[in-house]
Amino acid sequence: MADRIQILPEHVANQIAAGEVVQRPASVVKELLENAIDAGASSIELIIRDGGKTLVHIADDGCGMSPADARMSFERHATSKIRKATDLFELHTKGFRGEALASIAAIAQVEMTTRTAEAETGTRLKIAGGKQLSEEEAVAPAGTSIQVKNLFFNIPARRNFLKSDRVELRHVLDEFHRVALAHPGIRFKMLHNDQELFNLPDSPLRKRLGYLFGDRMNSRLVPVREETQIAAIGGFVCKPEFAKKSRGEQFFFVNNRFIKSSYLHHAVMAAYEGLLKTDTYPGYFIFLDVPPESIDINIHPSKTEIKFEDEQSLYAILRAAIKHSLGQFNIHPVLDFEKDQNLETPYAYRNKGAEIPQITVDRSFNPFAGETGGGKKYTKATASSAHWEALYEGLNTAEQTGKDSTEWVVESEERPRDLFEESADSSSSDSSTFQLGRKYILTRVKSGLLLIDQHRAHQRVLYEGFLENITSSKPASQVLLFPLKLSFSPAEMSILKTIREPLEGMGFRFGEEMEAEFEVQALPFLIKEQEVPELLDSLIAQWQQHEDTGAFSQGDRIAKSLCQALAVKPGVVLDHVSQMALINDLFGCKESALSPFNKRIHTTLSMEELENKLK
C-alpha cells in the first residue's frame, strides 16, 4: 500500500493555524495592540473601516524594528519575547507565541512600515496570503505602522461568516476597552470610518473608566485594595444598585492581562450576596498582581485563560476584599443603634436624672355599665383639671340632644359576615374563571376545563400587539411630559442605535443622539415610564447574546424581548375582570396555542379524563 501521510504545504498549514488565532477583525486588533504595548509605545492610534473587515490600521511610537527583524516577524514561531521553555513562567509581555503576525499575513493583505529611533530611514513590507510581495526603504516616524486589509480575502467561506459591520465593531470595541483599561498610562485614539470614537489621554484608572463608560461611572465606583503574600488586589467595583442584566462591565486583569474566569466571577458574586436583584450582574474592574511563576498562561491561543497555583486562596482573598470594601463604604446594611438619632439623648437633658412617670387611673370607669338595646352607654368622667373643661367650652350638648351632656350612646354596627371569607386566589361564586396557584387560569368550556398559563398567554397578546405596531404606519404611543435622559456606555449606545428603528416602529420616540445619552420622548401605551431604564437594559443584555440578522428578525427579536419583560409574572393575583380580559385577548390572537417562544399556553381537561382520574 502506498504511503499516505505527508507534510502539508506551508501556506495550508499557515491558514489552519490562522483559524486558531484570528476568528474575526477583533482578533487582529487584539494581537496588534498587544504588540504595540510590548514595543514600549506611549501613544497608539487605531483606525478601522467597515467594522475591521476592510481595514485595521494600528500606528504606535514604540521601539520599531530593523529590516531583518521586520522580515523575521512574519515567520512562524518567531519572537523576541522568550528564548527557552522556562521563560513561559516568567512572562512580562503580552505575546510570546510568535504566531500572530504570521497568521494574520496568511489570510489578509498586510503592509508594515517600521523604523527604530537610531535609523535614518525605515522599512516597508507588503505581504498577501503569506507571500512577501515587496520590501523597500521608506521615510517613516519612529515606531511601527501596520495595515491589515481585506481580512479572509483568500478564504471566501470564512469571510462570509463574518457578521454585520455593527456587530464586528462591537467586538472590536470590547477588545479596545480591555487593552485601554489595562494600560491607563498609554494614550489611545480610535477612529471608525473616519469618525473619532475615542481619544484617551494618559490618566489614572478612575478617569480612564469615565472616558470609556461615561462620566456617570465615577459616582458608581467603590475602590478595592488588598495586599497579601499570594496576590495584590486593586481596582473598583460598582455599587449594587447599579447592577445590570447585561454583562458588559465585568473585567479581570492578571498582571495587566485581561482574562476570563468563571471561578473568580463566582467569588465576586458571593461578595454581593443579598445585595443584588435577581438575574443582575454588578460591574467590576479588578486587577490582580501575582508572581509570574505562580500562573500558567499557555492554555489557549487567545491567552484569556489562566491556571493559578493556589486558586482557592485567591478566591477567598478576592471575596473578602470586595466584602470589606462594600462594608467600608456603607454599602452593606448595618444595624448600629448608637447612631440612631431617635434613641440618642438630647443635649439639653445631659444632666437631668431619670424620673418615674406619673400614672392616673379613673377607678369609676366601667365600659360595660349601662348596656341598653344593641348599643353601649359610656359615661364621661368629670375632669377636675381646668384644661379638660376648656375642651367643652361653648358647647350645649344637653339642649341639642335632650340628654345629659355627661353621657352618650354609640351604636354598635354588626360586622358583615362575608367580609373576610373570600380567598385571594378565588373568584366570586358566580364567576366562570378561577385563578389556580396565582399562575394558571381555570375556566369552563363545553368539553370540560381549560387550563391557561397566564404568563405565556400575556406574552402572546403583547407579542402580536407589538408586531401589529411595527406594520402600522403610525404606531400608538404616549408622549412624555418630561423626556427621559438615560446614560449608556459607547458599546451600549451602539446597540441602541442598531435597534432604534424597530423600537420606533413599536411606539417609542427618541430625541437627538448624544455621545453617552439617549433621550426617550414617547412610549408605547403598554409601557410605564418607570419601567424604561430596566427595559432598555434588558434589551441590551439579550441583544448582546445574539448576532445580527435581517431587519424583520430585528423587530421580531425586540418584540419577543419586550413581551418577555412586560408580561404578567407568575404569582400576581388577577381579579375576575382581568382574567376574562386576558382570555378574550388570547383567543383573539392569530396563534393562541403557543407562546412567542413555542411553549404551550393552554390545555383542555375533558370530562372523560376527569372521570378516569376518579376511577
VOGURO-374639 format. One record per residue (C-alpha): residue number from 1; residue in three letters; x, y, z. Coordinates in steps of 0.05 Angstrom, whole numbers. Layout:
N
  resi  resn      c1      c2      c3
   NUM   ala       X       Y       Z
...
//
This chain:
615
  resi  resn      c1      c2      c3
     1   met       0       0       0
     2   ala      26      69     -19
     3   asp      47     118      35
     4   arg     -10     167      50
     5   ile      16     212     106
     6   gln      52     274      82
     7   ile      72     343     108
     8   leu      23     398      89
     9   pro      47     456      46
    10   glu      69     516      87
    11   his      12     562      62
    12   val     -40     509      81
    13   ala     -10     500     150
    14   asn      -9     576     160
    15   gln     -83     581     141
    16   ile    -101     526     191
    17   ala     -61     560     246
    18   ala     -93     627     228
    19   gly    -161     597     244
    20   glu    -140     588     316
    21   val    -111     657     326
    22   val    -156     700     281
    23   gln    -231     689     284
    24   arg    -254     760     266
    25   pro    -227     831     259
    26   ala    -227     839     335
    27   ser    -175     784     340
    28   val    -129     824     294
    29   val    -140     887     335
    30   lys    -123     850     399
    31   glu     -58     820     373
    32   leu     -33     884     342
    33   leu     -50     927     403
    34   glu     -12     878     448
    35   asn      48     880     401
    36   ala      48     957     404
    37   ile      47     955     481
    38   asp     103     904     483
    39   ala     143     951     438
    40   gly     140    1004     493
    41   ala      92    1051     458
    42   ser      66    1112     496
    43   ser      15    1131     442
    44   ile     -27    1083     399
    45   glu     -75    1100     343
    46   leu    -127    1050     318
    47   ile    -163    1062     251
    48   ile    -215    1013     225
    49   arg    -264    1012     167
    50   asp    -328     972     159
    51   gly    -321     940     227
    52   gly    -249     919     212
    53   lys    -267     876     152
    54   thr    -237     925     101
    55   leu    -182     957     143
    56   val    -148     951     210
    57   his     -92    1002     218
    58   ile     -51    1009     281
    59   ala       5    1060     289
    60   asp      50    1066     351
    61   asp     112    1104     374
    62   gly     147    1043     402
    63   cys     217    1018     392
    64   gly     207     998     319
    65   met     245     942     282
    66   ser     306     935     238
    67   pro     297     909     167
    68   ala     319     839     187
    69   asp     271     838     247
    70   ala     215     863     203
    71   arg     223     805     155
    72   met     232     754     211
    73   ser     170     778     249
    74   phe     124     746     196
    75   glu     156     677     204
    76   arg     120     625     246
    77   his     144     619     318
    78   ala     190     679     311
    79   thr     190     723     373
    80   ser     235     768     414
    81   lys     199     756     479
    82   ile     222     687     502
    83   arg     284     645     490
    84   lys     273     580     529
    85   ala     215     539     558
    86   thr     226     565     629
    87   asp     212     636     604
    88   leu     139     616     598
    89   phe     134     621     674
    90   glu     169     689     678
    91   leu     128     727     626
    92   his     124     802     630
    93   thr      98     814     559
    94   lys      31     805     525
    95   gly      54     760     469
    96   phe     102     702     469
    97   arg      79     651     417
    98   gly     106     684     354
    99   glu      44     664     314
   100   ala       2     727     308
   101   leu      35     764     250
   102   ala      46     700     210
   103   ser     -27     680     219
   104   ile     -53     750     200
   105   ala      -8     753     138
   106   ala     -34     685     116
   107   ile    -106     708     109
   108   ala    -101     783      94
   109   gln     -63     836      55
   110   val     -12     867     102
   111   glu      31     929      96
   112   met      80     945     152
   113   thr     124    1007     158
   114   thr     174    1009     216
   115   arg     235    1048     239
   116   thr     279    1047     300
   117   ala     298    1111     335
   118   glu     371    1103     314
   119   ala     358    1091     240
   120   glu     351    1148     189
   121   thr     301    1111     145
   122   gly     251    1056     157
   123   thr     228     993     122
   124   arg     163     980      85
   125   leu     140     907      75
   126   lys      80     884      34
   127   ile      53     813      44
   128   ala     -11     780      17
   129   gly     -34     709      32
   130   gly      31     692      67
   131   lys      75     713       8
   132   gln     121     773      10
   133   leu     107     820     -48
   134   ser     158     875     -36
   135   glu     208     905      12
   136   glu     234     976       6
   137   glu     263    1033      46
   138   ala     214    1087      67
   139   val     212    1152     104
   140   ala     173    1139     169
   141   pro     169    1164     241
   142   ala     200    1122     296
   143   gly     154    1064     313
   144   thr     112    1015     274
   145   ser      51    1023     229
   146   ile      13     960     206
   147   gln     -46     960     158
   148   val     -87     896     151
   149   lys    -133     899      91
   150   asn    -188     853      66
   151   leu    -189     801     121
   152   phe    -201     730      95
   153   phe    -195     754      23
   154   asn    -167     685       3
   155   ile    -217     645      45
   156   pro    -286     666      19
   157   ala    -322     616      65
   158   arg    -292     648     127
   159   arg    -307     718     102
   160   asn    -380     700      91
   161   phe    -386     680     164
   162   leu    -367     750     188
   163   lys    -426     789     216
   164   ser    -450     859     200
   165   asp    -406     920     209
   166   arg    -442     939     274
   167   val    -432     871     305
   168   glu    -359     867     286
   169   leu    -349     938     312
   170   arg    -378     918     380
   171   his    -327     861     384
   172   val    -271     910     365
   173   leu    -295     958     419
   174   asp    -293     902     471
   175   glu    -220     887     455
   176   phe    -203     961     454
   177   his    -235     970     523
   178   arg    -195     912     552
   179   val    -128     938     528
   180   ala    -143    1011     544
   181   leu    -165     993     615
   182   ala    -103     950     628
   183   his     -57    1008     608
   184   pro     -86    1075     631
   185   gly     -17    1107     625
   186   ile     -17    1099     549
   187   arg     -52    1148     502
   188   phe    -103    1115     456
   189   lys    -141    1141     396
   190   met    -194    1103     357
   191   leu    -229    1120     291
   192   his    -282    1082     253
   193   asn    -299    1102     182
   194   asp    -263    1169     193
   195   gln    -305    1183     255
   196   glu    -268    1191     321
   197   leu    -296    1145     375
   198   phe    -244    1153     430
   199   asn    -187    1200     445
   200   leu    -160    1177     512
   201   pro    -103    1215     546
   202   asp     -58    1181     596
   203   ser     -95    1185     662
   204   pro    -109    1148     728
   205   leu    -153    1086     723
   206   arg    -214    1121     752
   207   lys    -212    1175     698
   208   arg    -199    1123     644
   209   leu    -263    1088     666
   210   gly    -301    1153     659
   211   tyr    -274    1164     589
   212   leu    -294    1094     567
   213   phe    -361    1085     602
   214   gly    -385    1156     613
   215   asp    -380    1207     669
   216   arg    -436    1173     707
   217   met    -388    1116     723
   218   asn    -347    1158     772
   219   ser    -404    1162     823
   220   arg    -417    1087     819
   221   leu    -348    1062     836
   222   val    -324    1033     902
   223   pro    -248    1024     907
   224   val    -219     956     925
   225   arg    -149     946     952
   226   glu    -116     888     988
   227   glu     -45     862     991
   228   thr     -25     792    1012
   229   gln      33     745    1000
   230   ile      -7     709     947
   231   ala     -32     769     907
   232   ala     -43     844     908
   233   ile    -114     864     890
   234   gly    -135     932     865
   235   gly    -188     965     823
   236   phe    -261     983     831
   237   val    -329     950     838
   238   cys    -396     983     824
   239   lys    -449     995     876
   240   pro    -503     941     876
   241   glu    -560     989     858
   242   phe    -527     999     790
   243   ala    -523     924     773
   244   lys    -548     908     703
   245   lys    -576     848     667
   246   ser    -521     854     615
   247   arg    -450     831     627
   248   gly    -411     885     591
   249   glu    -376     916     651
   250   gln    -341     856     683
   251   phe    -265     857     676
   252   phe    -209     816     708
   253   phe    -136     832     695
   254   val     -78     789     718
   255   asn     -11     825     713
   256   asn     -45     875     666
   257   arg     -71     819     621
   258   phe    -146     812     610
   259   ile    -172     743     630
   260   lys    -239     706     636
   261   ser    -251     665     698
   262   ser    -319     638     719
   263   tyr    -287     617     785
   264   leu    -265     687     804
   265   his    -331     715     778
   266   his    -366     670     828
   267   ala    -323     700     884
   268   val    -347     770     865
   269   met    -419     748     863
   270   ala    -411     715     931
   271   ala    -386     781     959
   272   tyr    -450     815     934
   273   glu    -495     762     965
   274   gly    -561     792     989
   275   leu    -549     859     954
   276   leu    -569     845     882
   277   lys    -635     837     846
   278   thr    -649     771     811
   279   asp    -611     760     746
   280   thr    -569     823     752
   281   tyr    -493     829     750
   282   pro    -451     883     782
   283   gly    -396     918     744
   284   tyr    -325     907     768
   285   phe    -254     924     745
   286   ile    -207     880     785
   287   phe    -132     880     777
   288   leu     -93     821     806
   289   asp     -17     825     812
   290   val      12     756     823
   291   pro      82     726     816
   292   pro      91     704     743
   293   glu     117     636     764
   294   ser      51     621     800
   295   ile       8     624     737
   296   asp       6     588     670
   297   ile     -17     630     611
   298   asn      -1     579     557
   299   ile     -71     548     558
   300   his    -107     575     497
   301   pro     -85     614     434
   302   ser    -128     673     456
   303   lys     -88     677     522
   304   thr    -151     695     562
   305   glu    -150     631     605
   306   ile    -101     625     663
   307   lys     -85     569     712
   308   phe     -69     593     783
   309   glu     -24     556     830
   310   asp     -69     569     891
   311   glu    -138     585     862
   312   gln    -177     572     926
   313   ser    -137     621     968
   314   leu    -144     673     913
   315   tyr    -220     662     914
   316   ala    -224     673     989
   317   ile    -179     736     987
   318   leu    -219     767     929
   319   arg    -286     753     962
   320   ala    -262     782    1029
   321   ala    -231     844     997
   322   ile    -295     862     959
   323   lys    -338     849    1020
   324   his    -293     893    1062
   325   ser    -297     950    1010
   326   leu    -372     946    1005
   327   gly    -379     948    1081
   328   gln    -327    1003    1089
   329   phe    -367    1049    1043
   330   asn    -433    1032    1078
   331   ile    -460     990    1020
   332   his    -478     933    1066
   333   pro    -539     945    1111
   334   val    -513     960    1181
   335   leu    -552     959    1247
   336   asp    -518    1009    1293
   337   phe    -562    1032    1350
   338   glu    -511    1082    1376
   339   lys    -521    1123    1313
   340   asp    -597    1120    1314
   341   gln    -620    1192    1322
   342   asn    -686    1171    1353
   343   leu    -650    1136    1410
   344   glu    -598    1189    1426
   345   thr    -608    1232    1489
   346   pro    -617    1306    1473
   347   tyr    -560    1351    1493
   348   ala    -605    1393    1538
   349   tyr    -622    1332    1581
   350   arg    -549    1311    1593
   351   asn    -551    1328    1667
   352   lys    -624    1311    1681
   353   gly    -638    1249    1721
   354   ala    -690    1196    1707
   355   glu    -759    1206    1736
   356   ile    -814    1155    1748
   357   pro    -874    1173    1703
   358   gln    -939    1191    1740
   359   ile   -1000    1149    1722
   360   thr   -1072    1170    1737
   361   val   -1128    1119    1735
   362   asp   -1204    1132    1734
   363   arg   -1227    1077    1780
   364   ser   -1301    1093    1769
   365   phe   -1297    1079    1694
   366   asn   -1335    1017    1672
   367   pro   -1342    1005    1597
   368   phe   -1396     952    1608
   369   ala   -1442     992    1652
   370   gly   -1509    1015    1626
   371   glu   -1516     969    1564
   372   thr   -1583     980    1530
   373   gly   -1615     955    1467
   374   gly   -1558     940    1416
   375   gly   -1517    1000    1439
   376   lys   -1467    1014    1494
   377   lys   -1471    1072    1541
   378   tyr   -1406    1106    1561
   379   thr   -1401    1155    1619
   380   lys   -1352    1212    1614
   381   ala   -1311    1221    1677
   382   thr   -1316    1291    1705
   383   ala   -1248    1323    1697
   384   ser   -1223    1366    1755
   385   ser   -1169    1398    1714
   386   ala   -1184    1464    1680
   387   his   -1155    1443    1613
   388   trp   -1206    1387    1608
   389   glu   -1263    1435    1620
   390   ala   -1236    1481    1566
   391   leu   -1248    1427    1514
   392   tyr   -1324    1434    1523
   393   glu   -1330    1510    1527
   394   gly   -1384    1538    1482
   395   leu   -1419    1471    1474
   396   asn   -1491    1460    1495
   397   thr   -1497    1385    1484
   398   ala   -1557    1377    1530
   399   glu   -1600    1426    1492
   400   gln   -1582    1396    1424
   401   thr   -1592    1323    1443
   402   gly   -1641    1327    1500
   403   lys   -1595    1283    1542
   404   asp   -1545    1294    1597
   405   ser   -1480    1320    1569
   406   thr   -1440    1272    1611
   407   glu   -1463    1210    1572
   408   trp   -1476    1188    1501
   409   val   -1495    1125    1463
   410   val   -1453    1094    1408
   411   glu   -1490    1049    1361
   412   ser   -1452     983    1351
   413   glu   -1450     960    1279
   414   glu   -1454     888    1261
   415   arg   -1393     865    1222
   416   pro   -1411     836    1154
   417   arg   -1405     761    1158
   418   asp   -1373     752    1089
   419   leu   -1321     807    1094
   420   phe   -1261     761    1102
   421   glu   -1290     697    1075
   422   glu   -1265     704    1003
   423   ser   -1195     678     989
   424   ala   -1145     718     949
   425   asp   -1137     663     898
   426   ser   -1211     650     887
   427   ser   -1263     689     849
   428   ser   -1336     700     865
   429   ser   -1382     641     864
   430   asp   -1418     663     801
   431   ser   -1354     675     760
   432   ser   -1334     629     704
   433   thr   -1259     633     718
   434   phe   -1214     613     775
   435   gln   -1141     631     788
   436   leu   -1102     569     809
   437   gly   -1037     578     847
   438   arg   -1031     650     823
   439   lys   -1002     622     759
   440   tyr   -1058     589     719
   441   ile   -1128     610     700
   442   leu   -1181     555     701
   443   thr   -1246     564     662
   444   arg   -1304     521     639
   445   val   -1313     501     567
   446   lys   -1363     454     534
   447   ser   -1316     395     533
   448   gly   -1290     403     605
   449   leu   -1240     450     637
   450   leu   -1190     497     603
   451   leu   -1124     510     640
   452   ile   -1085     572     616
   453   asp   -1015     595     635
   454   gln   -1026     670     650
   455   his    -953     689     637
   456   arg    -948     655     569
   457   ala   -1018     679     549
   458   his    -999     752     564
   459   gln    -934     743     525
   460   arg    -973     721     463
   461   val   -1021     780     469
   462   leu    -965     831     477
   463   tyr    -923     799     422
   464   glu    -977     804     370
   465   gly    -993     875     393
   466   phe    -921     897     383
   467   leu    -917     864     314
   468   glu    -981     899     294
   469   asn    -950     966     315
   470   ile    -889     951     271
   471   thr    -932     941     209
   472   ser    -974    1003     225
   473   ser    -953    1069     193
   474   lys    -969    1108     257
   475   pro    -960    1064     319
   476   ala    -997    1086     381
   477   ser    -953    1119     434
   478   gln    -958    1165     494
   479   val    -916    1228     495
   480   leu    -878    1241     560
   481   leu    -887    1308     593
   482   phe    -813    1307     613
   483   pro    -768    1266     566
   484   leu    -724    1214     599
   485   lys    -649    1222     591
   486   leu    -612    1157     602
   487   ser    -536    1147     603
   488   phe    -503    1088     568
   489   ser    -432    1065     551
   490   pro    -408    1071     479
   491   ala    -418     997     467
   492   glu    -490    1001     494
   493   met    -502    1063     452
   494   ser    -480    1024     391
   495   ile    -532     970     405
   496   leu    -587    1022     417
   497   lys    -571    1055     351
   498   thr    -578     987     318
   499   ile    -647     973     347
   500   arg    -673    1045     345
   501   glu    -713    1037     281
   502   pro    -752     975     304
   503   leu    -765    1007     372
   504   glu    -794    1069     338
   505   gly    -838    1022     298
   506   met    -868     996     363
   507   gly    -885    1065     391
   508   phe    -821    1092     421
   509   arg    -798    1162     403
   510   phe    -726    1185     414
   511   gly    -693    1253     413
   512   glu    -625    1271     385
   513   glu    -570    1221     397
   514   met    -514    1247     443
   515   glu    -446    1218     458
   516   ala    -467    1179     520
   517   glu    -541    1197     529
   518   phe    -605    1171     499
   519   glu    -668    1214     503
   520   val    -736    1179     505
   521   gln    -794    1225     486
   522   ala    -852    1176     478
   523   leu    -870    1105     497
   524   pro    -919    1051     474
   525   phe    -984    1051     515
   526   leu    -967     985     548
   527   ile    -901    1010     579
   528   lys    -896    1052     642
   529   glu    -845    1108     649
   530   gln    -811    1077     709
   531   glu    -801    1011     671
   532   val    -760    1043     615
   533   pro    -689    1040     644
   534   glu    -694     967     665
   535   leu    -729     950     599
   536   leu    -675     980     556
   537   asp    -622     947     599
   538   ser    -657     880     588
   539   leu    -660     892     513
   540   ile    -585     908     510
   541   ala    -569     845     551
   542   gln    -610     800     505
   543   trp    -582     833     442
   544   gln    -511     820     465
   545   gln    -526     746     468
   546   his    -547     742     394
   547   glu    -515     761     329
   548   asp    -544     810     279
   549   thr    -594     787     227
   550   gly    -644     819     178
   551   ala    -689     878     192
   552   phe    -752     836     202
   553   ser    -716     790     250
   554   gln    -693     851     289
   555   gly    -765     872     301
   556   asp    -785     801     318
   557   arg    -730     794     369
   558   ile    -745     861     401
   559   ala    -819     844     405
   560   lys    -802     778     440
   561   ser    -756     814     489
   562   leu    -809     867     505
   563   cys    -865     816     515
   564   gln    -820     774     560
   565   ala    -803     834     604
   566   leu    -874     863     607
   567   ala    -918     801     612
   568   val    -954     790     679
   569   lys    -909     746     722
   570   pro    -929     682     758
   571   gly    -950     698     829
   572   val    -990     760     810
   573   val   -1063     758     832
   574   leu   -1113     774     777
   575   asp   -1185     794     791
   576   his   -1243     765     752
   577   val   -1246     823     703
   578   ser   -1172     817     687
   579   gln   -1177     741     678
   580   met   -1235     748     629
   581   ala   -1199     804     590
   582   leu   -1136     761     584
   583   ile   -1176     701     559
   584   asn   -1214     743     508
   585   asp   -1149     776     483
   586   leu   -1114     709     478
   587   phe   -1166     677     434
   588   gly   -1169     740     392
   589   cys   -1096     727     372
   590   lys   -1076     694     307
   591   glu   -1038     640     344
   592   ser   -1069     624     412
   593   ala   -1039     556     425
   594   leu    -964     573     430
   595   ser    -925     629     463
   596   pro    -875     670     423
   597   phe    -822     621     449
   598   asn    -861     560     422
   599   lys    -886     536     490
   600   arg    -958     512     502
   601   ile   -1003     565     530
   602   his   -1064     523     549
   603   thr   -1090     452     554
   604   thr   -1160     422     559
   605   leu   -1181     372     612
   606   ser   -1241     334     583
   607   met   -1296     304     624
   608   glu   -1272     234     606
   609   glu   -1202     249     633
   610   leu   -1231     276     697
   611   glu   -1276     215     705
   612   asn   -1217     168     691
   613   lys   -1176     201     745
   614   leu   -1231     188     796
   615   lys   -1239     114     780
//
